[in-house]
Amino acid sequence: MSQLLDQDSAFFELAQRRNVLFYHKGYFSHNVVAAMGEVVKLQLEVAGVSGPTRRKLFSSFIELSQNIVHYSSNALQPADEGRGAIREGAVCISRDGEHYAMLCVNPMATDEVESLRNKLEPLRNMSLEEIRQAYKVTLRADTPANSKGAGLGFLTMARDASAPLEFAFHSRADEPGTTLFCLMAII
């Protein structure tokens, strides 16, 4: 038991050194995201984050969390009539100098990687004005066939970020057919 407490202490100290404002690894549902959203709002306010930056961070937090709820391939409870999905992932908000890093990780089906890469890659090379135009076009368009929303999440994060979105895909040897999707937005 003592060793476990030492590890918890080391984790807490590491989180403080890395300026972690919020971290959750586990299961996400709409209710869990709503509760965490209240905590994130309060934590950002207590940390003295300016209003415009708080709004961007909160918006990105919601987008990242909803991405997990809708698309993580590891479901404790799949969505069905009357009940929302409960899916696994992780979200972290940390401060890095004058900027904030929003990190998200969730498992996804390996056969969906290229489709997701094709959505994200163009965002890396778009100007802010091109992102805004794409946002307006997407807002007026019909919801994409396999989307659980309007398809605005990545555009919203890219618009609010101070640098291009970074992403990576990591195959899982322990779970063939599953890839970890990692996304980072700097705000």
MODELLER restraints for C-alpha pairs under 7 A, 6 or more apart:
rsr = mdl.restraints
at = mdl.atoms
rsr.add(forms.Gaussian(group=physical.xy_distance, feature=features.Distance(at['CA:18:A'], at['CA:94:A']), mean=6.91, stdev=0.5))
rsr.add(forms.Gaussian(group=physical.xy_distance, feature=features.Distance(at['CA:19:A'], at['CA:94:A']), mean=5.33, stdev=0.5))
rsr.add(forms.Gaussian(group=physical.xy_distance, feature=features.Distance(at['CA:19:A'], at['CA:95:A']), mean=5.26, stdev=0.5))
rsr.add(forms.Gaussian(group=physical.xy_distance, feature=features.Distance(at['CA:20:A'], at['CA:93:A']), mean=5.95, stdev=0.5))
rsr.add(forms.Gaussian(group=physical.xy_distance, feature=features.Distance(at['CA:20:A'], at['CA:94:A']), mean=4.12, stdev=0.5))
rsr.add(forms.Gaussian(group=physical.xy_distance, feature=features.Distance(at['CA:20:A'], at['CA:95:A']), mean=6.51, stdev=0.5))
rsr.add(forms.Gaussian(group=physical.xy_distance, feature=features.Distance(at['CA:21:A'], at['CA:43:A']), mean=6.76, stdev=0.5))
rsr.add(forms.Gaussian(group=physical.xy_distance, feature=features.Distance(at['CA:21:A'], at['CA:93:A']), mean=5.56, stdev=0.5))
rsr.add(forms.Gaussian(group=physical.xy_distance, feature=features.Distance(at['CA:21:A'], at['CA:94:A']), mean=5.33, stdev=0.5))
rsr.add(forms.Gaussian(group=physical.xy_distance, feature=features.Distance(at['CA:22:A'], at['CA:40:A']), mean=6.78, stdev=0.5))
rsr.add(forms.Gaussian(group=physical.xy_distance, feature=features.Distance(at['CA:22:A'], at['CA:92:A']), mean=5.59, stdev=0.5))
rsr.add(forms.Gaussian(group=physical.xy_distance, feature=features.Distance(at['CA:22:A'], at['CA:93:A']), mean=5.11, stdev=0.5))
rsr.add(forms.Gaussian(group=physical.xy_distance, feature=features.Distance(at['CA:22:A'], at['CA:94:A']), mean=6.99, stdev=0.5))
rsr.add(forms.Gaussian(group=physical.xy_distance, feature=features.Distance(at['CA:23:A'], at['CA:91:A']), mean=5.73, stdev=0.5))
rsr.add(forms.Gaussian(group=physical.xy_distance, feature=features.Distance(at['CA:23:A'], at['CA:92:A']), mean=4.34, stdev=0.5))
rsr.add(forms.Gaussian(group=physical.xy_distance, feature=features.Distance(at['CA:23:A'], at['CA:93:A']), mean=6.46, stdev=0.5))
rsr.add(forms.Gaussian(group=physical.xy_distance, feature=features.Distance(at['CA:24:A'], at['CA:90:A']), mean=5.47, stdev=0.5))
rsr.add(forms.Gaussian(group=physical.xy_distance, feature=features.Distance(at['CA:24:A'], at['CA:91:A']), mean=5.49, stdev=0.5))
rsr.add(forms.Gaussian(group=physical.xy_distance, feature=features.Distance(at['CA:24:A'], at['CA:92:A']), mean=6.58, stdev=0.5))
rsr.add(forms.Gaussian(group=physical.xy_distance, feature=features.Distance(at['CA:25:A'], at['CA:89:A']), mean=5.86, stdev=0.5))
rsr.add(forms.Gaussian(group=physical.xy_distance, feature=features.Distance(at['CA:25:A'], at['CA:90:A']), mean=4.08, stdev=0.5))
rsr.add(forms.Gaussian(group=physical.xy_distance, feature=features.Distance(at['CA:25:A'], at['CA:91:A']), mean=6.58, stdev=0.5))
rsr.add(forms.Gaussian(group=physical.xy_distance, feature=features.Distance(at['CA:26:A'], at['CA:88:A']), mean=5.39, stdev=0.5))
rsr.add(forms.Gaussian(group=physical.xy_distance, feature=features.Distance(at['CA:26:A'], at['CA:89:A']), mean=5.72, stdev=0.5))
rsr.add(forms.Gaussian(group=physical.xy_distance, feature=features.Distance(at['CA:26:A'], at['CA:90:A']), mean=6.30, stdev=0.5))
rsr.add(forms.Gaussian(group=physical.xy_distance, feature=features.Distance(at['CA:27:A'], at['CA:86:A']), mean=6.04, stdev=0.5))
rsr.add(forms.Gaussian(group=physical.xy_distance, feature=features.Distance(at['CA:27:A'], at['CA:87:A']), mean=5.17, stdev=0.5))
rsr.add(forms.Gaussian(group=physical.xy_distance, feature=features.Distance(at['CA:27:A'], at['CA:88:A']), mean=4.34, stdev=0.5))
rsr.add(forms.Gaussian(group=physical.xy_distance, feature=features.Distance(at['CA:27:A'], at['CA:89:A']), mean=6.32, stdev=0.5))
rsr.add(forms.Gaussian(group=physical.xy_distance, feature=features.Distance(at['CA:28:A'], at['CA:68:A']), mean=6.92, stdev=0.5))
rsr.add(forms.Gaussian(group=physical.xy_distance, feature=features.Distance(at['CA:28:A'], at['CA:69:A']), mean=5.78, stdev=0.5))
rsr.add(forms.Gaussian(group=physical.xy_distance, feature=features.Distance(at['CA:28:A'], at['CA:86:A']), mean=5.38, stdev=0.5))
rsr.add(forms.Gaussian(group=physical.xy_distance, feature=features.Distance(at['CA:28:A'], at['CA:87:A']), mean=5.29, stdev=0.5))
rsr.add(forms.Gaussian(group=physical.xy_distance, feature=features.Distance(at['CA:28:A'], at['CA:88:A']), mean=6.06, stdev=0.5))
rsr.add(forms.Gaussian(group=physical.xy_distance, feature=features.Distance(at['CA:29:A'], at['CA:69:A']), mean=5.69, stdev=0.5))
rsr.add(forms.Gaussian(group=physical.xy_distance, feature=features.Distance(at['CA:29:A'], at['CA:84:A']), mean=6.79, stdev=0.5))
rsr.add(forms.Gaussian(group=physical.xy_distance, feature=features.Distance(at['CA:29:A'], at['CA:85:A']), mean=5.96, stdev=0.5))
rsr.add(forms.Gaussian(group=physical.xy_distance, feature=features.Distance(at['CA:29:A'], at['CA:86:A']), mean=4.65, stdev=0.5))
rsr.add(forms.Gaussian(group=physical.xy_distance, feature=features.Distance(at['CA:29:A'], at['CA:87:A']), mean=6.68, stdev=0.5))
rsr.add(forms.Gaussian(group=physical.xy_distance, feature=features.Distance(at['CA:33:A'], at['CA:65:A']), mean=6.52, stdev=0.5))
rsr.add(forms.Gaussian(group=physical.xy_distance, feature=features.Distance(at['CA:41:A'], at['CA:58:A']), mean=6.81, stdev=0.5))
rsr.add(forms.Gaussian(group=physical.xy_distance, feature=features.Distance(at['CA:44:A'], at['CA:54:A']), mean=6.36, stdev=0.5))
rsr.add(forms.Gaussian(group=physical.xy_distance, feature=features.Distance(at['CA:56:A'], at['CA:160:A']), mean=5.86, stdev=0.5))
rsr.add(forms.Gaussian(group=physical.xy_distance, feature=features.Distance(at['CA:57:A'], at['CA:187:A']), mean=6.94, stdev=0.5))
rsr.add(forms.Gaussian(group=physical.xy_distance, feature=features.Distance(at['CA:60:A'], at['CA:157:A']), mean=5.58, stdev=0.5))
rsr.add(forms.Gaussian(group=physical.xy_distance, feature=features.Distance(at['CA:63:A'], at['CA:153:A']), mean=5.51, stdev=0.5))
rsr.add(forms.Gaussian(group=physical.xy_distance, feature=features.Distance(at['CA:64:A'], at['CA:104:A']), mean=6.29, stdev=0.5))
rsr.add(forms.Gaussian(group=physical.xy_distance, feature=features.Distance(at['CA:68:A'], at['CA:87:A']), mean=6.50, stdev=0.5))
rsr.add(forms.Gaussian(group=physical.xy_distance, feature=features.Distance(at['CA:68:A'], at['CA:88:A']), mean=6.84, stdev=0.5))
rsr.add(forms.Gaussian(group=physical.xy_distance, feature=features.Distance(at['CA:68:A'], at['CA:89:A']), mean=6.00, stdev=0.5))
rsr.add(forms.Gaussian(group=physical.xy_distance, feature=features.Distance(at['CA:68:A'], at['CA:106:A']), mean=6.30, stdev=0.5))
rsr.add(forms.Gaussian(group=physical.xy_distance, feature=features.Distance(at['CA:69:A'], at['CA:85:A']), mean=6.30, stdev=0.5))
rsr.add(forms.Gaussian(group=physical.xy_distance, feature=features.Distance(at['CA:69:A'], at['CA:86:A']), mean=6.35, stdev=0.5))
rsr.add(forms.Gaussian(group=physical.xy_distance, feature=features.Distance(at['CA:69:A'], at['CA:87:A']), mean=5.44, stdev=0.5))
rsr.add(forms.Gaussian(group=physical.xy_distance, feature=features.Distance(at['CA:70:A'], at['CA:148:A']), mean=6.56, stdev=0.5))
rsr.add(forms.Gaussian(group=physical.xy_distance, feature=features.Distance(at['CA:72:A'], at['CA:87:A']), mean=5.88, stdev=0.5))
rsr.add(forms.Gaussian(group=physical.xy_distance, feature=features.Distance(at['CA:72:A'], at['CA:88:A']), mean=6.30, stdev=0.5))
rsr.add(forms.Gaussian(group=physical.xy_distance, feature=features.Distance(at['CA:72:A'], at['CA:89:A']), mean=6.98, stdev=0.5))
rsr.add(forms.Gaussian(group=physical.xy_distance, feature=features.Distance(at['CA:72:A'], at['CA:106:A']), mean=5.57, stdev=0.5))
rsr.add(forms.Gaussian(group=physical.xy_distance, feature=features.Distance(at['CA:72:A'], at['CA:107:A']), mean=5.39, stdev=0.5))
rsr.add(forms.Gaussian(group=physical.xy_distance, feature=features.Distance(at['CA:72:A'], at['CA:108:A']), mean=5.37, stdev=0.5))
rsr.add(forms.Gaussian(group=physical.xy_distance, feature=features.Distance(at['CA:73:A'], at['CA:107:A']), mean=5.51, stdev=0.5))
rsr.add(forms.Gaussian(group=physical.xy_distance, feature=features.Distance(at['CA:73:A'], at['CA:108:A']), mean=4.65, stdev=0.5))
rsr.add(forms.Gaussian(group=physical.xy_distance, feature=features.Distance(at['CA:73:A'], at['CA:109:A']), mean=6.11, stdev=0.5))
rsr.add(forms.Gaussian(group=physical.xy_distance, feature=features.Distance(at['CA:74:A'], at['CA:87:A']), mean=5.67, stdev=0.5))
rsr.add(forms.Gaussian(group=physical.xy_distance, feature=features.Distance(at['CA:74:A'], at['CA:88:A']), mean=5.55, stdev=0.5))
rsr.add(forms.Gaussian(group=physical.xy_distance, feature=features.Distance(at['CA:74:A'], at['CA:107:A']), mean=6.32, stdev=0.5))
rsr.add(forms.Gaussian(group=physical.xy_distance, feature=features.Distance(at['CA:75:A'], at['CA:86:A']), mean=5.74, stdev=0.5))
rsr.add(forms.Gaussian(group=physical.xy_distance, feature=features.Distance(at['CA:75:A'], at['CA:87:A']), mean=4.18, stdev=0.5))
rsr.add(forms.Gaussian(group=physical.xy_distance, feature=features.Distance(at['CA:75:A'], at['CA:88:A']), mean=6.26, stdev=0.5))
rsr.add(forms.Gaussian(group=physical.xy_distance, feature=features.Distance(at['CA:76:A'], at['CA:86:A']), mean=5.45, stdev=0.5))
rsr.add(forms.Gaussian(group=physical.xy_distance, feature=features.Distance(at['CA:76:A'], at['CA:87:A']), mean=5.72, stdev=0.5))
rsr.add(forms.Gaussian(group=physical.xy_distance, feature=features.Distance(at['CA:77:A'], at['CA:85:A']), mean=5.42, stdev=0.5))
rsr.add(forms.Gaussian(group=physical.xy_distance, feature=features.Distance(at['CA:77:A'], at['CA:86:A']), mean=4.96, stdev=0.5))
rsr.add(forms.Gaussian(group=physical.xy_distance, feature=features.Distance(at['CA:77:A'], at['CA:87:A']), mean=6.91, stdev=0.5))
rsr.add(forms.Gaussian(group=physical.xy_distance, feature=features.Distance(at['CA:78:A'], at['CA:85:A']), mean=4.66, stdev=0.5))
rsr.add(forms.Gaussian(group=physical.xy_distance, feature=features.Distance(at['CA:78:A'], at['CA:86:A']), mean=6.42, stdev=0.5))
rsr.add(forms.Gaussian(group=physical.xy_distance, feature=features.Distance(at['CA:79:A'], at['CA:85:A']), mean=4.03, stdev=0.5))
rsr.add(forms.Gaussian(group=physical.xy_distance, feature=features.Distance(at['CA:88:A'], at['CA:106:A']), mean=6.51, stdev=0.5))
rsr.add(forms.Gaussian(group=physical.xy_distance, feature=features.Distance(at['CA:89:A'], at['CA:105:A']), mean=5.57, stdev=0.5))
rsr.add(forms.Gaussian(group=physical.xy_distance, feature=features.Distance(at['CA:89:A'], at['CA:106:A']), mean=4.31, stdev=0.5))
rsr.add(forms.Gaussian(group=physical.xy_distance, feature=features.Distance(at['CA:90:A'], at['CA:104:A']), mean=5.58, stdev=0.5))
rsr.add(forms.Gaussian(group=physical.xy_distance, feature=features.Distance(at['CA:90:A'], at['CA:105:A']), mean=5.19, stdev=0.5))
rsr.add(forms.Gaussian(group=physical.xy_distance, feature=features.Distance(at['CA:90:A'], at['CA:106:A']), mean=6.51, stdev=0.5))
rsr.add(forms.Gaussian(group=physical.xy_distance, feature=features.Distance(at['CA:91:A'], at['CA:103:A']), mean=5.52, stdev=0.5))
rsr.add(forms.Gaussian(group=physical.xy_distance, feature=features.Distance(at['CA:91:A'], at['CA:104:A']), mean=4.51, stdev=0.5))
rsr.add(forms.Gaussian(group=physical.xy_distance, feature=features.Distance(at['CA:91:A'], at['CA:105:A']), mean=6.67, stdev=0.5))
rsr.add(forms.Gaussian(group=physical.xy_distance, feature=features.Distance(at['CA:92:A'], at['CA:102:A']), mean=5.81, stdev=0.5))
rsr.add(forms.Gaussian(group=physical.xy_distance, feature=features.Distance(at['CA:92:A'], at['CA:103:A']), mean=5.04, stdev=0.5))
rsr.add(forms.Gaussian(group=physical.xy_distance, feature=features.Distance(at['CA:92:A'], at['CA:104:A']), mean=6.58, stdev=0.5))
rsr.add(forms.Gaussian(group=physical.xy_distance, feature=features.Distance(at['CA:93:A'], at['CA:100:A']), mean=6.81, stdev=0.5))
rsr.add(forms.Gaussian(group=physical.xy_distance, feature=features.Distance(at['CA:93:A'], at['CA:101:A']), mean=5.69, stdev=0.5))
rsr.add(forms.Gaussian(group=physical.xy_distance, feature=features.Distance(at['CA:93:A'], at['CA:102:A']), mean=4.77, stdev=0.5))
rsr.add(forms.Gaussian(group=physical.xy_distance, feature=features.Distance(at['CA:93:A'], at['CA:103:A']), mean=6.49, stdev=0.5))
rsr.add(forms.Gaussian(group=physical.xy_distance, feature=features.Distance(at['CA:94:A'], at['CA:100:A']), mean=5.57, stdev=0.5))
rsr.add(forms.Gaussian(group=physical.xy_distance, feature=features.Distance(at['CA:94:A'], at['CA:101:A']), mean=5.30, stdev=0.5))
rsr.add(forms.Gaussian(group=physical.xy_distance, feature=features.Distance(at['CA:94:A'], at['CA:102:A']), mean=6.83, stdev=0.5))
rsr.add(forms.Gaussian(group=physical.xy_distance, feature=features.Distance(at['CA:95:A'], at['CA:101:A']), mean=6.24, stdev=0.5))
rsr.add(forms.Gaussian(group=physical.xy_distance, feature=features.Distance(at['CA:99:A'], at['CA:186:A']), mean=6.50, stdev=0.5))
rsr.add(forms.Gaussian(group=physical.xy_distance, feature=features.Distance(at['CA:99:A'], at['CA:187:A']), mean=5.55, stdev=0.5))
rsr.add(forms.Gaussian(group=physical.xy_distance, feature=features.Distance(at['CA:100:A'], at['CA:186:A']), mean=5.62, stdev=0.5))
rsr.add(forms.Gaussian(group=physical.xy_distance, feature=features.Distance(at['CA:100:A'], at['CA:187:A']), mean=5.09, stdev=0.5))
rsr.add(forms.Gaussian(group=physical.xy_distance, feature=features.Distance(at['CA:101:A'], at['CA:184:A']), mean=6.67, stdev=0.5))
rsr.add(forms.Gaussian(group=physical.xy_distance, feature=features.Distance(at['CA:101:A'], at['CA:185:A']), mean=5.87, stdev=0.5))
rsr.add(forms.Gaussian(group=physical.xy_distance, feature=features.Distance(at['CA:101:A'], at['CA:186:A']), mean=4.65, stdev=0.5))
rsr.add(forms.Gaussian(group=physical.xy_distance, feature=features.Distance(at['CA:101:A'], at['CA:187:A']), mean=6.39, stdev=0.5))
rsr.add(forms.Gaussian(group=physical.xy_distance, feature=features.Distance(at['CA:102:A'], at['CA:184:A']), mean=5.46, stdev=0.5))
rsr.add(forms.Gaussian(group=physical.xy_distance, feature=features.Distance(at['CA:102:A'], at['CA:185:A']), mean=5.12, stdev=0.5))
rsr.add(forms.Gaussian(group=physical.xy_distance, feature=features.Distance(at['CA:102:A'], at['CA:186:A']), mean=6.30, stdev=0.5))
rsr.add(forms.Gaussian(group=physical.xy_distance, feature=features.Distance(at['CA:103:A'], at['CA:183:A']), mean=5.79, stdev=0.5))
rsr.add(forms.Gaussian(group=physical.xy_distance, feature=features.Distance(at['CA:103:A'], at['CA:184:A']), mean=4.54, stdev=0.5))
rsr.add(forms.Gaussian(group=physical.xy_distance, feature=features.Distance(at['CA:103:A'], at['CA:185:A']), mean=6.71, stdev=0.5))
rsr.add(forms.Gaussian(group=physical.xy_distance, feature=features.Distance(at['CA:104:A'], at['CA:182:A']), mean=5.68, stdev=0.5))
rsr.add(forms.Gaussian(group=physical.xy_distance, feature=features.Distance(at['CA:104:A'], at['CA:183:A']), mean=5.25, stdev=0.5))
rsr.add(forms.Gaussian(group=physical.xy_distance, feature=features.Distance(at['CA:104:A'], at['CA:184:A']), mean=6.50, stdev=0.5))
rsr.add(forms.Gaussian(group=physical.xy_distance, feature=features.Distance(at['CA:105:A'], at['CA:180:A']), mean=6.59, stdev=0.5))
rsr.add(forms.Gaussian(group=physical.xy_distance, feature=features.Distance(at['CA:105:A'], at['CA:181:A']), mean=5.52, stdev=0.5))
rsr.add(forms.Gaussian(group=physical.xy_distance, feature=features.Distance(at['CA:105:A'], at['CA:182:A']), mean=4.50, stdev=0.5))
rsr.add(forms.Gaussian(group=physical.xy_distance, feature=features.Distance(at['CA:105:A'], at['CA:183:A']), mean=6.57, stdev=0.5))
rsr.add(forms.Gaussian(group=physical.xy_distance, feature=features.Distance(at['CA:106:A'], at['CA:180:A']), mean=5.59, stdev=0.5))
rsr.add(forms.Gaussian(group=physical.xy_distance, feature=features.Distance(at['CA:106:A'], at['CA:181:A']), mean=5.42, stdev=0.5))
rsr.add(forms.Gaussian(group=physical.xy_distance, feature=features.Distance(at['CA:106:A'], at['CA:182:A']), mean=6.87, stdev=0.5))
rsr.add(forms.Gaussian(group=physical.xy_distance, feature=features.Distance(at['CA:107:A'], at['CA:178:A']), mean=6.30, stdev=0.5))
rsr.add(forms.Gaussian(group=physical.xy_distance, feature=features.Distance(at['CA:107:A'], at['CA:179:A']), mean=5.55, stdev=0.5))
rsr.add(forms.Gaussian(group=physical.xy_distance, feature=features.Distance(at['CA:107:A'], at['CA:180:A']), mean=4.37, stdev=0.5))
rsr.add(forms.Gaussian(group=physical.xy_distance, feature=features.Distance(at['CA:107:A'], at['CA:181:A']), mean=5.98, stdev=0.5))
rsr.add(forms.Gaussian(group=physical.xy_distance, feature=features.Distance(at['CA:108:A'], at['CA:178:A']), mean=5.61, stdev=0.5))
rsr.add(forms.Gaussian(group=physical.xy_distance, feature=features.Distance(at['CA:108:A'], at['CA:179:A']), mean=5.34, stdev=0.5))
rsr.add(forms.Gaussian(group=physical.xy_distance, feature=features.Distance(at['CA:108:A'], at['CA:180:A']), mean=6.12, stdev=0.5))
rsr.add(forms.Gaussian(group=physical.xy_distance, feature=features.Distance(at['CA:108:A'], at['CA:181:A']), mean=6.58, stdev=0.5))
rsr.add(forms.Gaussian(group=physical.xy_distance, feature=features.Distance(at['CA:109:A'], at['CA:177:A']), mean=5.93, stdev=0.5))
rsr.add(forms.Gaussian(group=physical.xy_distance, feature=features.Distance(at['CA:109:A'], at['CA:178:A']), mean=4.81, stdev=0.5))
rsr.add(forms.Gaussian(group=physical.xy_distance, feature=features.Distance(at['CA:109:A'], at['CA:179:A']), mean=6.10, stdev=0.5))
rsr.add(forms.Gaussian(group=physical.xy_distance, feature=features.Distance(at['CA:110:A'], at['CA:177:A']), mean=5.12, stdev=0.5))
rsr.add(forms.Gaussian(group=physical.xy_distance, feature=features.Distance(at['CA:110:A'], at['CA:178:A']), mean=5.01, stdev=0.5))
rsr.add(forms.Gaussian(group=physical.xy_distance, feature=features.Distance(at['CA:110:A'], at['CA:179:A']), mean=5.17, stdev=0.5))
rsr.add(forms.Gaussian(group=physical.xy_distance, feature=features.Distance(at['CA:123:A'], at['CA:158:A']), mean=6.97, stdev=0.5))
rsr.add(forms.Gaussian(group=physical.xy_distance, feature=features.Distance(at['CA:124:A'], at['CA:164:A']), mean=5.04, stdev=0.5))
rsr.add(forms.Gaussian(group=physical.xy_distance, feature=features.Distance(at['CA:124:A'], at['CA:165:A']), mean=6.22, stdev=0.5))
rsr.add(forms.Gaussian(group=physical.xy_distance, feature=features.Distance(at['CA:128:A'], at['CA:159:A']), mean=6.30, stdev=0.5))
rsr.add(forms.Gaussian(group=physical.xy_distance, feature=features.Distance(at['CA:131:A'], at['CA:155:A']), mean=6.48, stdev=0.5))
rsr.add(forms.Gaussian(group=physical.xy_distance, feature=features.Distance(at['CA:131:A'], at['CA:159:A']), mean=6.13, stdev=0.5))
rsr.add(forms.Gaussian(group=physical.xy_distance, feature=features.Distance(at['CA:132:A'], at['CA:159:A']), mean=6.71, stdev=0.5))
rsr.add(forms.Gaussian(group=physical.xy_distance, feature=features.Distance(at['CA:135:A'], at['CA:152:A']), mean=6.66, stdev=0.5))
rsr.add(forms.Gaussian(group=physical.xy_distance, feature=features.Distance(at['CA:135:A'], at['CA:155:A']), mean=6.06, stdev=0.5))
rsr.add(forms.Gaussian(group=physical.xy_distance, feature=features.Distance(at['CA:138:A'], at['CA:152:A']), mean=6.83, stdev=0.5))
rsr.add(forms.Gaussian(group=physical.xy_distance, feature=features.Distance(at['CA:143:A'], at['CA:149:A']), mean=6.78, stdev=0.5))
rsr.add(forms.Gaussian(group=physical.xy_distance, feature=features.Distance(at['CA:143:A'], at['CA:150:A']), mean=4.84, stdev=0.5))
rsr.add(forms.Gaussian(group=physical.xy_distance, feature=features.Distance(at['CA:143:A'], at['CA:151:A']), mean=6.65, stdev=0.5))
rsr.add(forms.Gaussian(group=physical.xy_distance, feature=features.Distance(at['CA:144:A'], at['CA:150:A']), mean=6.94, stdev=0.5))
rsr.add(forms.Gaussian(group=physical.xy_distance, feature=features.Distance(at['CA:144:A'], at['CA:151:A']), mean=6.66, stdev=0.5))
rsr.add(forms.Gaussian(group=physical.xy_distance, feature=features.Distance(at['CA:157:A'], at['CA:185:A']), mean=6.90, stdev=0.5))
rsr.add(forms.Gaussian(group=physical.xy_distance, feature=features.Distance(at['CA:158:A'], at['CA:164:A']), mean=6.60, stdev=0.5))
rsr.add(forms.Gaussian(group=physical.xy_distance, feature=features.Distance(at['CA:158:A'], at['CA:165:A']), mean=6.16, stdev=0.5))
rsr.add(forms.Gaussian(group=physical.xy_distance, feature=features.Distance(at['CA:160:A'], at['CA:187:A']), mean=6.70, stdev=0.5))
rsr.add(forms.Gaussian(group=physical.xy_distance, feature=features.Distance(at['CA:161:A'], at['CA:185:A']), mean=5.91, stdev=0.5))
rsr.add(forms.Gaussian(group=physical.xy_distance, feature=features.Distance(at['CA:161:A'], at['CA:186:A']), mean=5.38, stdev=0.5))
rsr.add(forms.Gaussian(group=physical.xy_distance, feature=features.Distance(at['CA:161:A'], at['CA:187:A']), mean=4.63, stdev=0.5))
rsr.add(forms.Gaussian(group=physical.xy_distance, feature=features.Distance(at['CA:162:A'], at['CA:186:A']), mean=5.77, stdev=0.5))
rsr.add(forms.Gaussian(group=physical.xy_distance, feature=features.Distance(at['CA:162:A'], at['CA:187:A']), mean=5.16, stdev=0.5))
rsr.add(forms.Gaussian(group=physical.xy_distance, feature=features.Distance(at['CA:163:A'], at['CA:186:A']), mean=5.93, stdev=0.5))
rsr.add(forms.Gaussian(group=physical.xy_distance, feature=features.Distance(at['CA:165:A'], at['CA:184:A']), mean=5.91, stdev=0.5))
rsr.add(forms.Gaussian(group=physical.xy_distance, feature=features.Distance(at['CA:165:A'], at['CA:185:A']), mean=5.08, stdev=0.5))
rsr.add(forms.Gaussian(group=physical.xy_distance, feature=features.Distance(at['CA:166:A'], at['CA:183:A']), mean=5.78, stdev=0.5))
rsr.add(forms.Gaussian(group=physical.xy_distance, feature=features.Distance(at['CA:166:A'], at['CA:184:A']), mean=5.10, stdev=0.5))
rsr.add(forms.Gaussian(group=physical.xy_distance, feature=features.Distance(at['CA:166:A'], at['CA:185:A']), mean=6.59, stdev=0.5))
rsr.add(forms.Gaussian(group=physical.xy_distance, feature=features.Distance(at['CA:167:A'], at['CA:182:A']), mean=5.38, stdev=0.5))
rsr.add(forms.Gaussian(group=physical.xy_distance, feature=features.Distance(at['CA:167:A'], at['CA:183:A']), mean=4.35, stdev=0.5))
rsr.add(forms.Gaussian(group=physical.xy_distance, feature=features.Distance(at['CA:167:A'], at['CA:184:A']), mean=6.21, stdev=0.5))
rsr.add(forms.Gaussian(group=physical.xy_distance, feature=features.Distance(at['CA:168:A'], at['CA:181:A']), mean=6.10, stdev=0.5))
rsr.add(forms.Gaussian(group=physical.xy_distance, feature=features.Distance(at['CA:168:A'], at['CA:182:A']), mean=5.18, stdev=0.5))
rsr.add(forms.Gaussian(group=physical.xy_distance, feature=features.Distance(at['CA:168:A'], at['CA:183:A']), mean=6.69, stdev=0.5))
rsr.add(forms.Gaussian(group=physical.xy_distance, feature=features.Distance(at['CA:169:A'], at['CA:179:A']), mean=6.27, stdev=0.5))
rsr.add(forms.Gaussian(group=physical.xy_distance, feature=features.Distance(at['CA:169:A'], at['CA:180:A']), mean=5.60, stdev=0.5))
rsr.add(forms.Gaussian(group=physical.xy_distance, feature=features.Distance(at['CA:169:A'], at['CA:181:A']), mean=4.84, stdev=0.5))
rsr.add(forms.Gaussian(group=physical.xy_distance, feature=features.Distance(at['CA:169:A'], at['CA:182:A']), mean=6.29, stdev=0.5))
rsr.add(forms.Gaussian(group=physical.xy_distance, feature=features.Distance(at['CA:170:A'], at['CA:179:A']), mean=5.41, stdev=0.5))
rsr.add(forms.Gaussian(group=physical.xy_distance, feature=features.Distance(at['CA:170:A'], at['CA:180:A']), mean=5.01, stdev=0.5))
rsr.add(forms.Gaussian(group=physical.xy_distance, feature=features.Distance(at['CA:170:A'], at['CA:181:A']), mean=6.70, stdev=0.5))
rsr.add(forms.Gaussian(group=physical.xy_distance, feature=features.Distance(at['CA:171:A'], at['CA:178:A']), mean=6.50, stdev=0.5))
rsr.add(forms.Gaussian(group=physical.xy_distance, feature=features.Distance(at['CA:171:A'], at['CA:179:A']), mean=4.41, stdev=0.5))
rsr.add(forms.Gaussian(group=physical.xy_distance, feature=features.Distance(at['CA:171:A'], at['CA:180:A']), mean=6.33, stdev=0.5))
rsr.add(forms.Gaussian(group=physical.xy_distance, feature=features.Distance(at['CA:172:A'], at['CA:178:A']), mean=5.94, stdev=0.5))
rsr.add(forms.Gaussian(group=physical.xy_distance, feature=features.Distance(at['CA:172:A'], at['CA:179:A']), mean=5.57, stdev=0.5))
rsr.add(forms.Gaussian(group=physical.xy_distance, feature=features.Distance(at['CA:172:A'], at['CA:180:A']), mean=6.97, stdev=0.5))
